[in-house]
Amino acid sequence: MAGKTADGLNLKRVIKSLDTIPGLYLREGTNHNLIAKMDGYRPCPIAKSTHVKRMVVPWIKEITGYNNAREIYRSLRSGAPVLQY
């Protein structure tokens, strides 16, 4: 999947960051190219129409308990691990 999200982030970098979160998995969807899932939480669509700051960052805050939205967004923008242990 190539391209950018609705707010201009590179999809490959967003996916690379999401892959670093323990327990999170990505599956193919029908309406959206990818769906990020974690057991016990609602799914989060990942596609060109996704606005990362409005949809993905709050979802990551919910599933991880990490509250620094700015750091989460920076990690997704750069492709770096979201949570550094």
Backbone as CSV, one residue per row, in Angstrom:
resi,resn,N_x,N_y,N_z,CA_x,CA_y,CA_z,C_x,C_y,C_z
1,MET,0.845,-1.157,0.000,0.000,0.000,0.000,0.899,1.231,0.000
2,ALA,0.718,2.082,-0.967,1.528,3.290,-1.071,0.630,4.509,-0.951
3,GLY,1.231,5.628,-0.687,0.481,6.863,-0.636,0.522,7.508,0.733
4,LYS,-0.367,8.460,0.893,-0.409,9.228,2.131,-1.813,9.202,2.721
5,THR,-1.885,9.451,4.011,-3.169,9.509,4.694,-3.825,10.859,4.427
6,ALA,-5.030,11.049,4.934,-5.758,12.298,4.725,-5.016,13.501,5.300
7,ASP,-4.242,13.287,6.362,-3.485,14.398,6.930,-2.023,14.410,6.491
8,GLY,-1.696,13.655,5.432,-0.401,13.763,4.773,0.710,12.864,5.272
9,LEU,0.408,11.890,6.123,1.446,10.978,6.604,1.635,9.829,5.624
10,ASN,2.866,9.381,5.497,3.196,8.264,4.621,2.621,6.981,5.213
11,LEU,1.793,6.270,4.447,1.145,5.055,4.945,2.143,3.979,5.354
12,LYS,3.221,3.833,4.605,4.219,2.813,4.947,4.829,3.082,6.320
13,ARG,5.083,4.343,6.626,5.663,4.690,7.927,4.667,4.456,9.059
14,VAL,3.408,4.792,8.818,2.373,4.560,9.829,2.278,3.069,10.133
15,ILE,2.250,2.254,9.092,2.154,0.803,9.263,3.391,0.258,9.968
16,LYS,4.557,0.776,9.609,5.807,0.342,10.251,5.758,0.627,11.756
17,SER,5.245,1.787,12.137,5.117,2.126,13.552,4.105,1.234,14.256
18,LEU,2.982,1.014,13.609,1.945,0.179,14.224,2.442,-1.237,14.465
19,ASP,3.298,-1.730,13.589,3.838,-3.088,13.739,4.690,-3.248,14.994
20,THR,5.113,-2.153,15.608,5.963,-2.239,16.796,5.165,-2.363,18.091
21,ILE,3.851,-2.213,18.030,3.028,-2.272,19.242,2.708,-3.729,19.564
22,PRO,3.113,-4.199,20.736,2.857,-5.598,21.108,1.361,-5.894,21.194
23,GLY,0.938,-7.012,20.615,-0.456,-7.428,20.666,-1.325,-6.869,19.557
24,LEU,-0.808,-5.917,18.803,-1.569,-5.321,17.707,-1.305,-6.112,16.432
25,TYR,-2.355,-6.351,15.670,-2.165,-7.011,14.383,-2.972,-6.286,13.316
26,LEU,-2.530,-6.418,12.092,-3.179,-5.780,10.947,-3.807,-6.855,10.077
27,ARG,-5.007,-6.581,9.599,-5.655,-7.503,8.671,-6.205,-6.695,7.508
28,GLU,-6.430,-7.382,6.402,-7.011,-6.712,5.242,-8.496,-6.501,5.471
29,GLY,-9.001,-5.377,4.992,-10.409,-5.064,5.132,-11.079,-4.963,3.778
30,THR,-12.390,-4.774,3.795,-13.127,-4.638,2.542,-13.307,-3.170,2.163
31,ASN,-13.715,-2.339,3.110,-13.903,-0.919,2.822,-12.612,-0.121,2.958
32,HIS,-11.718,-0.566,3.823,-10.414,0.065,4.007,-9.351,-0.982,3.725
33,ASN,-8.202,-0.532,3.242,-7.142,-1.475,2.878,-6.690,-2.310,4.058
34,LEU,-6.498,-1.680,5.205,-6.032,-2.391,6.395,-6.879,-2.009,7.595
35,ILE,-6.989,-2.946,8.517,-7.671,-2.715,9.776,-6.687,-3.073,10.885
36,ALA,-6.411,-2.128,11.769,-5.563,-2.404,12.933,-6.463,-2.931,14.038
37,LYS,-6.046,-4.038,14.654,-6.871,-4.655,15.691,-6.023,-5.049,16.885
38,MET,-6.681,-5.044,18.021,-6.107,-5.590,19.243,-7.273,-6.224,19.987
39,ASP,-7.060,-7.417,20.491,-8.133,-8.135,21.172,-8.714,-7.296,22.310
40,GLY,-10.048,-7.230,22.346,-10.739,-6.498,23.395,-10.981,-5.031,23.101
41,TYR,-10.538,-4.551,21.941,-10.714,-3.151,21.565,-11.355,-3.061,20.187
42,ARG,-11.982,-1.926,19.924,-12.594,-1.719,18.608,-11.496,-1.631,17.548
43,PRO,-11.792,-2.007,16.314,-10.792,-1.914,15.242,-10.591,-0.466,14.791
44,CYS,-9.470,-0.228,14.127,-9.145,1.102,13.618,-8.752,0.981,12.144
45,PRO,-9.502,1.615,11.236,-9.172,1.523,9.812,-7.921,2.330,9.465
46,ILE,-7.134,1.774,8.545,-5.928,2.447,8.058,-6.025,2.487,6.535
47,ALA,-6.167,3.681,5.977,-6.296,3.839,4.527,-5.925,5.272,4.152
48,LYS,-5.990,5.564,2.873,-5.693,6.921,2.402,-6.685,7.933,2.964
49,SER,-7.903,7.498,3.270,-8.919,8.402,3.805,-8.815,8.590,5.316
50,THR,-7.914,7.869,5.963,-7.769,7.941,7.416,-7.038,9.216,7.828
51,HIS,-7.609,9.934,8.779,-6.943,11.092,9.373,-6.276,10.590,10.646
52,VAL,-4.963,10.435,10.601,-4.215,9.782,11.681,-4.382,10.510,13.010
53,LYS,-4.287,11.823,12.990,-4.355,12.586,14.243,-5.729,12.447,14.912
54,ARG,-6.780,12.326,14.129,-8.133,12.230,14.681,-8.576,10.805,14.982
55,MET,-8.053,9.831,14.252,-8.546,8.462,14.397,-7.538,7.514,15.038
56,VAL,-6.323,7.495,14.535,-5.348,6.495,14.968,-4.717,6.862,16.311
57,VAL,-4.348,8.118,16.495,-3.694,8.525,17.746,-4.598,8.273,18.961
58,PRO,-5.877,8.691,18.944,-6.736,8.386,20.101,-6.915,6.881,20.325
59,TRP,-6.945,6.123,19.234,-7.074,4.672,19.354,-5.837,4.081,20.029
60,ILE,-4.655,4.536,19.645,-3.419,4.050,20.267,-3.381,4.442,21.742
61,LYS,-3.829,5.654,22.054,-3.885,6.068,23.456,-4.777,5.126,24.255
62,GLU,-5.890,4.728,23.667,-6.824,3.831,24.351,-6.228,2.441,24.574
63,ILE,-5.603,1.876,23.550,-5.127,0.492,23.671,-3.834,0.364,24.466
64,THR,-3.032,1.435,24.504,-1.741,1.345,25.189,-1.737,2.014,26.555
65,GLY,-2.630,2.969,26.756,-2.617,3.737,27.993,-1.575,4.847,27.983
66,TYR,-0.867,4.992,26.880,0.138,6.045,26.728,-0.584,7.334,26.364
67,ASN,-0.394,8.412,27.127,-1.206,9.614,26.963,-0.569,10.749,26.178
68,ASN,0.669,10.615,25.751,1.333,11.703,25.046,1.013,11.625,23.548
69,ALA,-0.065,12.298,23.154,-0.526,12.252,21.764,0.515,12.801,20.798
70,ARG,1.246,13.815,21.211,2.257,14.423,20.334,3.354,13.417,19.990
71,GLU,3.817,12.660,20.990,4.854,11.652,20.753,4.334,10.509,19.880
72,ILE,3.101,10.106,20.103,2.505,9.051,19.273,2.465,9.509,17.822
73,TYR,1.994,10.730,17.592,1.890,11.260,16.231,3.266,11.370,15.577
74,ARG,4.259,11.838,16.325,5.620,11.939,15.781,6.154,10.566,15.380
75,SER,5.888,9.572,16.209,6.335,8.213,15.894,5.673,7.701,14.629
76,LEU,4.370,7.920,14.502,3.651,7.467,13.310,4.141,8.202,12.067
77,ARG,4.446,9.473,12.216,4.924,10.271,11.081,6.298,9.807,10.608
78,SER,7.154,9.404,11.547,8.524,9.041,11.188,8.726,7.550,10.945
79,GLY,7.781,6.724,11.374,7.942,5.278,11.230,8.692,4.647,12.386
80,ALA,8.912,5.417,13.447,9.638,4.923,14.625,8.704,4.122,15.529
81,PRO,9.266,3.318,16.423,8.419,2.588,17.378,7.584,3.557,18.210
82,VAL,6.320,3.214,18.418,5.422,4.087,19.174,5.807,4.096,20.644
83,LEU,6.031,2.941,21.204,6.409,2.833,22.611,7.818,2.287,22.685
84,GLN,8.677,3.009,23.305,10.053,2.538,23.426,10.261,2.021,24.838
85,TYR,10.543,0.725,24.940,10.699,0.081,26.248,12.138,0.110,26.668
